[in-house]
Amino acid sequence: MSFTHLDDRGQARMVDVTAKQPTIRSATASGTVRCGPAVVRALRDGAVPKGDVLAVARIAGIAAAKKTPELLPLAHVIGVHGAAVDLAVTDDGVSITATVRTADRTGVEMEALTAVAVAGLAVVDMVKGLDKSVVLADVRLERKTGGKSGDWVRAE
């Protein structure tokens, strides 16, 4: 078995994508911040002491998508040409969905996942004063388009 991120000596390397042609690619990821009823009520009433939780989390997620290669050492620096982070208060907490798009040589799956994870962490940071038991959960890729491996959609 050969590993794309290991050289012939077994050492980590970044895959060389120089010869690949840029193509349009997108990825969507999702996650949840599970919160108790008191936090959900404060979110719905706009009564979280730190301010507008969803706005802060949205901006944090978008910023994170653009910084993914700084966080993941083998991720390529690519153009993030579009990033949308959507958050919704549900009866169980906050659902988060991020879609990232590019026209580049490699995909944006990690950028979408990073956007969701950091948006979720921003929610946790904003509400932890109300309830320290909130949980960031279920961060996962939902779909991706483009690239050599083609389109993919989670089966669930």
N, C-alpha and C positions, 0 to 999 in steps of 0.2 A: 504494500500500500504506500502511495506517495502522498506527502502532505504539502499543500501549496505554500504554507507559511514557514517551511523549514528548508534550508539549503541542503546540499549533498552531504554536509557534515553534521546535519541534525540541529543546526543553530537557527534561531528565529530570524526571519527576514520579512520585509514588506514585499508583497507580490509586485512584480514589474508590469504595469498596465500601459506602458508607453505606446506599444503598437496597437492597442485597442482603439477602435473608432468611438467617439462619443455618441451616445444614443440617449433618447429620452427615457428616464426611469423615475419611478415613484415607489414609495413605501408608506404603508399606514400601520401604526401600532396603537395599542390601547392599554389601559391600566385603570386601577381604581384606588382611591383612598377611602378606606372603610372608616366611618365615623359613627359615633353614637348619636342618639336622638337630640341631645342638647346641642351638639356641634352642628348637626344638620339644621336645626331650628335657627341657630345663630347665623349660619350661612344664608339661609332663605330670608331672614329678617335684615340682613346687612349689618349685623350686630357684632361681628368679630372685631375685637379691639385693635388689631393691627391694620385693619382697613379692607380694601377690596381684594379678597383672596383670589378670586378667579382671574382678575386682571393681572395681578402680580404673577400668578402661576403661568398664565398664557405667555407673557413676555419672557419669563424664565425658561420656558420650554423652547421657544423660538431661538433665544440666545444659545441655549445648550446644543441645539441641532447644529449650529454654526461652529461650535467648539468641539465637536466630537473627536477630531483627530488629536486634540490636545489631551483628551482623557483616555483614549484607547490607542496604545502605542503602534499598532499595526494598521490602523485605519488610514485610508488615503485622504489627503487634503483635496476636497472636491468643491465645486461651486454648488452651494445650496441656493437654488434659484427660486424656490418657493417653500414656505413652511407655514402650516396652519395648525394651531393647537386649539382644540375645542374642549371645553369643560362644562359639565352639567351637574347640578346638585340633584341627587337622587335620594330616595328614602334611606339608603344605606351609606351615603357619603357623597363622593365626587367621582364621576366617571370622566376619563380623559382619553381623547383620541388625537393623534398627531399624524399629519400627512406631510411628507417632505418630497420635493421634486427636484430633479436636476437634468441637465443634458451634459453628461460627462462619461468617463470611461469605466466607472464602477458604481455600484448601487448605493442607495441611501437607507438601507434597512437599519443600520446602526444609528444613523442620525434620527430616524423616527423613534426608535426605542429610547435613545438618550433624551429626546424631547419629552417623551411621556414620563420617564423616570425623574427627570429634574422638575418638570411641572408638578409631579406628585410630591416630590420633596419640598417644593415651595408651599404647597397646600399644608403639608405636615408642619412646616416651620410657622406658618401663619396661624394655625389652630392649636398648636401644642400647649399654649397657655390655658386653653379651655379644657383640653383632654390629652394627656400624654399617651393614651393607649391607642390612638389612631394608627392604622396600618396601611402602608403602601403595598398593593398586591396585584398579582396577575398582569404584570407588564409583559406584553407579548406582541409578536408580529401578527398582523391580521391579513395583510396582502402586500404583494409587490408586483411591479410591472417592469418590463424591459430587460435588457441585458441578455447574456448568453443563455442563462437558464430559463428565460422566458417569464411568463406570468405565473403567479402562485397565489392561492387563496386558502386561508385556514378552513379546514373541513367542518369544524363545529358550527 
